[in-house]
């Protein structure tokens, strides 16, 4: 199997693991409330052949859950295994822009905001300074699309009209929509067809549970547009990829899905 790049991982602290909205995910998975050790994360990556994991910071209305500096510390300890994805406070746009610039200049490769955490769709005005900073710093904006696992409203994750308007307003912005986008797959594939800078990652899904229309897209015209992600520790990379052969992607689409697309989109070194 080709080298794997996991575009959505967390190295969570106990503050993150204690969040009440994780309760539904705990019911669906074997995940513990205890924050995993970094050594366990590396073992989980090695088990699935993950060469590089993109570690996400988390920031919500109540403050930082995983800080950018915590992510940077892990990346600094293992620079050959991890890269950072920053997160910022939408309610403080000036500081958010400065923080994005600081993080990118210290090696971060993207910015992520999770709409359901804020209950704000991505066309809300509070995101727009973040988009400008991502364009200026030449890094992707990563977000979540589709329904929410936590018991929070799913509407902010609907692709149309929200992301449609963002992609119209920011034609230079690269957007990676994580968690597939179900149940709005027609809208997801419509955006992927319409906008060359819109990508999808498969985080939070074991690949054998991916919607059939997405798998068909990955085999053909969408082979350069879908990236692998696990959402570790909610799902390990090995769990996510266990039945990869069932997808029958073919050699080139599989290589692009597992790592080639991520390397290009996030400008990762070979």
N, C-alpha and C positions, 0 to 999 in steps of 0.2 A: 504494500500500500504506500502511496506517496506520502511525503511529509505533510502533516496535518497542522493547520493553523485554526485555533479556536477563537472566534471573534467576540464571544460574549462569555466571560468568566468573572467571577468575584473571588477575592480572598477576604472573606467577611470577618469582621470583628464580632464580639459578643453583642455589641449595641445593635448591629444589623440583625443578628440571629434572634434577638429578643423582640423584634417587631411583631405586633399582633396580627398584621396582615399576612404573615407567613403561615398561619394556621392551616389554611386550605391546602397549601403546598405540602405541608407535613403529612396531611391525610393521604395525599396521592402518591407520596414517595417514601423512601426509607430514610430520608434525611433526618439528622438529629438537630436539636436546638443548639448543640454545642458547636462553636465555631471551629472549623477544621484547622489543623496545624498546616503550616506551609509545606512540610515534608509530605503530608498526605495529599496535598494538591499536586505536588510534583509527581508523586507515585501514580495518581489518577491520570495525569497527562502521559506519563511513560507507558501506562497500560494500553492506551489507545494510539500511541505513536504521535502524540501532539508535540510538535517541535516548539511552537510559540503559542502562548495564550495572551489574549488582550484582556487585561484586568480593568474592570470598571469601578470608578468611584460612584457614589450615590449621594445625591443631595435632594431633599424634599422641603416642603413648607416648614417642617419643624427643625431644619438644619441639616448638617452633614451626617450621613449614616456611615459612609466609608469616605474618608477625606482623600483629596488628591495627594496630600503628603504621605498618607498611609500607603497608597498605591505606589508612589514614587519610591518609598523605602523598599518595598518588595522587588520592584523592577531593578533598583540599584544593586540589590543582593544577588539577583540572577538575571543580568541584562541579556543573556543569550536565550532565555526561556520566556521572558515576559516583555510586554509593552503596555503603556498606560493609556486609558481612556478617561478623560477628565469629566467632571460634572460641576455644575455651578448653580448659584441661587438666582432664579428667575426674577425675584423681586428687587434685586439690586443690580441693574443692568451695567452700570459703569464698572463696578467691582467684578462682575461676571466677565466682561470683556477683558479686563486686565488679567484676570485669573487664567482665562484661556490662553492669552499671549504668554504668560509666565510658564504655563504647563507645556505648551508646544515647544517653547524655546528650551525646555528641559527634557525634551524627547517624547512627550506624549504624542500619540498618533491619531487621536480623535476626541470627540466630545459627545457625551450621552446625556439626554434628558428623558425621563420616563413619564409620559403624559398622565397615566392614571394616578401616579403618585401625587401629582399636582392638581388632578382633575381639571386640566387645561388642555384643549386640543392644540396641535402644533401651529395653527394659524393665529393663535392669540398673540397680541402685540408684544407681550413680554418675552417671547422667543426671538423676536427679530434682531435685537443686538447680538445675540448668540450666533445667528446665521451669518451676519456680516463678519463677525470675528472668525468664524470657520472658513469663510471664503478668503478673507485676507491672509489667514495663516495656512491656507491650503490643506485643511484636514476635513475628513468626513464628519457630518452630524449623524449620530446614531440615535435611534429612537425605538419605541415599541409600537407594533401595529397588531390589530386584532383584539380579541376579547381578553379580559384580565383573569388570571388565576386567582389572585386575591379578591376578596369580596368588596370590590370597588367598581364604580361605573366603567363600562367598556367603551362608551361613546368616544372618549378622546382618542382611542386607538383606531377609529374608522378612517380608512385612507381617503375617501372622497366624501365631502369636499375639502377636508382639512389639509392633508398633505398635497393634494392637487393644487390648492392655492399657493402653498409655500413654494412648490417647484416652479410654478409660473412666475412668482415674484423674484425667485433667486435661481436663475438658470445656470449659474456657475456652482451652486451648492451641490455637493455630493451627499446624498442621504442613504443611509443603510437602515432599513426597516426590519427590526428583529422580532422574533416569535411568530413569523410566518404570515400573520394577518387573517387567519381564520376567525369568523366565518365569511369574511368579505373577500374571498379569493378572486372573484371576477374583477373587483376594484383594484386589488394588488397587481394582477397581471395587466390590467389596463394601464396603470401608472408605469409599470416596467416597460410596456410597449411605447408609451407616449414620451417618456423622459429618459434620455440616455444616462443620466446621473443618478438614477434611482436603483437601488439594489435591495435584495432580501436576504436575511440570514435565518437559519433554521433553528436557532436556539430555542430551548424549552421543548423540543420535539425529538423523540426517537425517530430515526429516519424512516422506519417502516410505518410510522403513523402520519407521515406527511400527506397532505391532500393530493389526490391523484393528478389534478391539473397542474400542480406545481412540479411534480416529478416529471410529467410529460414536458413541461417547459424546460426543465433542467437538461433533459436529454437532447433537446434541439435548439431552438432559437434563443433560449435563455441560458445556455451553458456558461456564458461569461457574467451572469447577473445574480447568481445565488451563491452564498457563502455559508460555510459550516460554522455553527456555534452550538454550545451545549447548555449554557446558563448554569454551569457549575457554581455551587455544589448541589443545586436543586436536581440536576441530572448530570451524571458523570459523562465524559466524552466516550468512554467504552460502552456505557448503556445507550448513548445516542447512536453510536455507529455499529452496534452489534449486528444488525441485519442489513448493512449497506449493500451486500451483493443482491439483495432482493430488488433493489431499485433498477438494476440492469442499465446503468447509465452509459456504459462504454468507457474505454480507457481515458480518452481526453476529457470528456465532461466530468468524470469522477476526479481526475487530477485537479481540474479547475475548481470544482466544488470544495475539495478538501483543503486546498491551500493556494492554488494559483490565483484565483480571483481576489482573495484577501491580500495576498502579497502586492498585487497591483493597486487595489483600491486604497490600501493604507500605506502604500509606498514603503513596504518593509524590505530590508536587505535580504539578499539571497543567502 
